[in-house]
Amino acid sequence: MLNKKVIWVPVICLSLAANALLGLLLVNQIYANAKANQTHQLDLKTLSFTNLFIQKVLLSDQPVDFNTRLQLETMVRNLNDPDILAQWQAFTQSQDQTTASAQVKKLLYLLVSKIS
């Protein structure tokens, strides 16, 4: 009887340790997947904003209307990125064509660099 206990106690302890290790690995993987999903969602938002900006502002032959400006402003704020927001504001507050052109280049560079 004592001989069976000597065998089963270490087996059960090793099994519990292995289960604990597997549980920790599972939690770590779930956390990594959630982080990757969050990054992916942010990248999609950034790409969506960039696409709309290029389509409605850069490629447009007409002045940008109020609804488009509002839509772009909402999208850029929903990115929750202070760098992009600051560069967006620098672009929107440009006083002349030369400054606006320089600011839009910086904005596009920043948007592309933020995409993982």
C-alpha positions in Angstrom: 0.0 0.0 0.0 2.8 2.4 0.9 4.6 1.6 -2.3 1.5 2.7 -4.4 1.4 6.0 -2.5 5.1 6.6 -3.2 4.3 6.2 -6.9 1.0 8.2 -7.2 2.0 11.2 -5.1 4.8 12.4 -7.5 2.6 11.5 -10.5 -0.3 13.6 -9.2 2.1 16.5 -8.3 3.7 16.4 -11.8 0.3 16.3 -13.4 -0.8 19.4 -11.4 2.3 21.2 -12.2 1.9 20.4 -15.9 -1.7 21.6 -15.8 -0.7 24.8 -14.1 2.0 25.4 -16.8 -0.5 24.7 -19.6 -3.0 27.1 -18.0 -0.4 29.8 -17.8 0.6 29.3 -21.5 -3.1 29.4 -22.5 -3.7 32.7 -20.6 -0.6 34.1 -22.2 -1.7 33.0 -25.7 -5.2 34.5 -25.1 -3.6 37.8 -24.0 -1.3 37.8 -27.1 -4.3 37.1 -29.4 -6.3 39.9 -27.8 -3.4 42.4 -28.2 -2.9 41.3 -31.9 -6.6 41.7 -32.5 -6.5 45.2 -31.0 -3.6 46.2 -33.1 -5.3 44.8 -36.2 -8.4 46.8 -35.5 -6.4 50.0 -35.0 -4.6 49.3 -38.3 -7.9 48.9 -40.1 -9.2 52.2 -38.7 -6.0 53.9 -39.8 -6.2 52.4 -43.3 -9.8 53.4 -43.5 -9.1 57.0 -42.6 -6.1 57.1 -44.9 -8.2 55.7 -47.8 -11.0 58.2 -47.2 -8.6 61.1 -46.8 -6.8 60.3 -50.1 -10.1 59.7 -51.9 -12.1 62.7 -50.6 -9.3 65.3 -50.2 -6.2 64.5 -52.3 -7.9 63.1 -55.4 -10.9 65.4 -55.3 -11.2 68.2 -57.9 -13.7 70.1 -55.7 -13.4 71.7 -52.3 -14.0 69.4 -49.3 -17.6 69.8 -48.0 -18.6 70.1 -44.4 -19.9 66.6 -44.1 -16.6 65.1 -45.4 -14.6 67.3 -43.0 -16.8 66.2 -40.1 -16.4 62.5 -41.2 -12.7 62.8 -41.4 -12.4 64.6 -38.1 -14.5 62.0 -36.4 -12.4 59.2 -37.9 -9.1 60.8 -36.9 -10.4 61.3 -33.3 -11.6 57.7 -33.1 -8.0 56.6 -33.8 -7.1 57.8 -30.3 -3.6 58.6 -31.4 -2.2 62.0 -30.2 0.5 62.1 -32.8 -1.9 61.6 -35.7 -4.4 64.0 -34.2 -1.7 66.7 -33.7 -0.6 66.3 -37.3 -4.2 66.4 -38.5 -4.7 69.6 -36.7 -1.5 71.1 -38.1 -2.8 70.2 -41.6 -6.3 71.6 -41.0 -5.0 74.8 -39.6 -2.6 75.5 -42.5 -2.9 79.0 -43.7 -1.6 78.6 -47.2 -1.1 76.0 -50.0 2.6 75.5 -49.3 2.2 74.8 -45.6 -0.8 72.5 -46.3 1.2 70.5 -48.8 4.0 70.0 -46.3 1.6 69.1 -43.5 -0.2 66.6 -45.7 3.0 64.9 -46.6 3.9 64.6 -42.9 0.4 63.3 -42.1 0.6 60.6 -44.8 4.0 59.6 -43.7 2.8 59.3 -40.1 -0.3 57.3 -41.0 1.7 54.8 -43.0 4.4 54.5 -40.3 1.7 53.8 -37.6 0.4 50.8 -39.5 2.1 47.8 -38.0 
